[in-house]
Amino acid sequence: MSKKALYLLGIAITIILGTFLYVNFCCNCTMKTPTADTEKVPVVVAQDANVVPFILNGSGIDYHTNDNIKFLKNSFAVVLPVSDSVSIGIENLKTFLIAHPKQKVTITGYATSDEKNSTSFENLGLARANDIKKYFVSKGLSGSQFDTKGQIIDKWKTNSDTLLGPAEYKFETEETAPAVTDEWIVLKDKINGDPLILHFSTNKSRDKVTEAEKQKVADLVKYTEHVKDAVILVVGHSDNVGNRDSNITLGQKRAEFSKSYLSKNGIDNTRITTESKGPDEPVGENTTAEGRANNRRTVITIK
């Protein structure tokens, strides 16, 4: 055999031997056959976007955006400013409601069971619904076309300490609004049988209410939300210190202050009427300090 043939044979043997060694040793270092004990690689599942859409959907309106009105945890106030896409939706709603004056929208606000309600409303969800209504009115929408409800639930989608859009909007016409039922007759009797009475210091307004008074405000809000033609009457009273004309004026100021308070807490001010009796209808003796204090009051009832 020639030297050239031996040289070529050596090269071939070297290639065959190298391939054998690589397959049986090197490949086993990097390519192992899976076994039952092999550690499993976790499957990554895409999470849903942290979104609660702002939806206005009724007969004649259909608006949807992935942004929404937001609230801080434990707060009833809308976080401002709202996004441009939500503002566009509100403008669309404004145009729609102007064109459909009989259309009603019920705003249901939500709050979680672990949130604290520091408002005078029955629950924080209702307070949020009323603040959304107040914001809509500030943008030129008619408050008379909105009703509000509140609901407490276990959880809501959040981003850190911010609740994303805890509210829903239901469209209905006046013709489908609930009628007065025995439940509301009973509530009216309760309100008028034990009316909300706010007392005042001499020549001063009132800046605090008790828990019992807050509950009575909540009853008034609840009643007016469900009985569409309900009107609240606020009557101001005074003691007999000073002349009668001045006390009539003072009683009226107290009535107007109480009207403003009710309006801030969710009652449309167009559904509140005021008047003053001044010193003419005392409930206490004006000869004693306690009696005069009892006479300086407003009495709030359903007409």
N, C-alpha and C positions, 0 to 999 in steps of 0.2 A: 504494500500500500504506500502510495506516495506521501511525501510530507504534506502536500496540500490537502490531500484527503483526510489525513490524520488531524490536521488543523481544523478543518470544517466539522469533523466528527466531535472534536473537543468542544467546539462552540455550541453545537446542538445539545450535547450532554449537559453542559453548564446551564443552558436555558431551561431544559426540562427539569433539572434538579432545583433550580431557583424557583420555578413556578410551583413545584411540589411543596417546598418548604414554606413559601408565602401563604399558600392556601391552607395548610394544616396548622400553621403556628401564628403567623401575623394576623390573618383574618379573624382568628378566634379571639384575638385581643380586642377587636373593635366591633365584631358582629356576633352577638350571642343569640342563641335561639331562645325566644321567650319561654318562661316557665310560669307555673302558677304562683311562684313566690316573687316574680319580678314586680318591682314597685310600679304601680299604675300612675300615669301622668293625669292630673285632674283636668276635666273638660271645662273650659271656660264658656259660660253661658252669658250671652249679651243681656244686660239689664235694660228694663224699660226706661225710657227717658223720664226724668223727674218733672212731669208735666201734668197739669190739670187744665184742660181747655176752657176758655171763656166761650160759652155757647148761648146764643139767642135764637131759639127755634120755635116759631109759631106759624100760624096761617098768614102768609104774606111776608115773613122775615126769616132768614136763615143766615146767621153769621157765626163764624167759627175761627178762633185763633188760639194757638197753643200758649200764649201768655195769658195772664189773668190778674184780677184784683187780689192783693195780698194783705195779710194781717200779721202783726207780730203776736207771738204767743201771749196769752192772757190780756190782749188788748182788743178793744172794740173798734178802733179807728182804722179806716182805710189807709194803707201806706201810700204816701204821695211822693213823687208824681206817679200816676199810672202810665203804663207803656203806650206808645203810639198806636199799636194795633188794637188795644182795648179801647182807647179814645175814639178810634174810627168806629168800632162797634157801638159805642154809646151814641155817637152822632147818627149812625144808621137807625138805632132805636128811637132817637128823638124824631127823626123824619117819619118813621113808621107810625109812632103814636100820634103825631100831629095829624097825619092822614086818617087815623082810626081813633077818633076821640072816645069811643065806647070801649076800646080795648083796655083790659086790665092785665097787669103783670104782678104775680106773687113772687116776692123775693124770699127764699128760705135760706137763712143763715145757719151755719154749723159751727159748733165748738166742741172740743174734746172733753171727755169727762174729767181729765186731770187739770183742766184750766180753771183759773179763779175768776169768778164774776164779781167785779167791783162796781158794776153799774146798777142803776135803779130798775133795769129791765128784768123780766122774769128769768131770762138766762142769757148767756153771752152770745149765743147764736142769734137771738132776736136783736140784741144790741148791734151786732154786725150787720144784720139785714137792714136795720134802720139807718146805719151810717152809710151803707151803699145807697139807700134811697135818698138820703140827704145829699150825697155827692152827685147823684143823677140830677136832683133838683137844682144844684148849683151850676149844672151844665145846661140848664134851660128846659129840662123835662118837667112835666106836670106831676106834682106829688099826688094828686087825686087819682092818678092812674096806677098807683103802686100800693100793694098790700105787703105786709111783712109777717114772716113766721120765723121761729127759732127752734133748733133741734140740737140735742146733745148726743154725740156719738162716741164710740170708743177711740177711734183714731182717724187722722186725716193726713194726706200727703204733705210733707214739710220739706223745707230746705233750711237746715240749721234751726234757728228759732223763728222761722217765718212759715206761716200756713199759706199754701198756694190755692187761691180761689175757693175758699170754703163757703160757697153759695150756689144756689140754683135758681133758675128763672122759669116760671110757668106762666104761659099766656092763656088768658080766658077773657070772655066778654062779660059785660054787666049782666046779660041775660042768663049766664051760667053761674053767676056768683051765688054763694050759699044764702038761703033765706034765713030770717030770724027764727030760731027754734027755742024750745023750752029752756035749753041750756043758757041761752043769752038773756032770756027773761029773768031767770034765776040770778045770773050775774049782775044784771042791772039792779034788781031788788037788793042784792048784797051791797053794791056800790052806794046806792041812795039811802039804804038803811043805816049804813055806817060810813058816811062820806069821808073823803080825804079833807082834813082840816089842817091848814098851815097857820101857825101862830107867829106873831111878829113882836119884836121889841118896839118900844116907843119910837115912832118916826123912822124906823129902820126896815130894811128888806130882810129876807130870810136866806141864809146861805148853806144850811145843813138840813138834811131830812133823816128821820129814824128808819130803821129796818122795816117797821110796820108801815110807815108812810111810803117807802119804796114799793112794798107789795101792793099797796092801793094804787100807786101809779101804774104798776104792771097790769093790774086788773083793768084800769081805764084804757090802757093801750090795747090790751087783748080784746076788749069789748068793741072799741072803735074800729079795729082791724076787721072784725067779722060782721058788724052791723053797719052797713054802708051809709045810712042816713042818720046815724047817731050824732048828736051835738052835745058838747060838754058846756056846762054853765059854771062860771067862776064868779062868786059874789064876794066882794070885799067889805070888811066891817072894821070899825074902830071903837075906841072908848069914847067918852063924852068930854074929854079934856080939850079945851079950846072951843072955837065956834063951829057950828054945824057945817058950814060950807067948806071949811078947811078939812074937816073930818070926812066929808063926802069925797073930796079930792084925794085924800090919803087912802081911803078905802079903794078907790079906783086904781091908784098906783099899785096897791097890793094885789089887786086882781090882775093887773097887767103883768106884774112880776110873776105871778103864778102861771099865767098863760104862757109866758116866755119859757118858764121852767118845763112845762108840759110839752111845749113844742120841741125843745131841745132833747126831750126824752121819747120822741117818736110819735107824737100826735100832731096831725096837720093843723096848723094854727087857724086855717079857714073854718075849722070845725069846732072852734072854741069861742064862746061869747062871754063877755065880761060885763059886770055892772057893780055898782056900789050902793050899799045901804047906809054907809057911814055909821053914826051912833044909834040908828033907829031900831035895830034889832039885837039888843044886848042879850048875852046868855049868862052873864055874871053881874054881880053888884059893882057899879062904878064907884062905890064908896070905899072899896078895898083894893089894894094893889093886886091881889090875886084875881079878883073879879075883872078889873080893867085889863089884865094880861089875857084873860080868856076871851075878852071882847075884841082884842086886836088880832084879827084872823081873816082867812079866806076859806070859804066852803065850796067844795068842788063836787058837782053831781052830774048825772046824765039828764038832759032835758026830756 
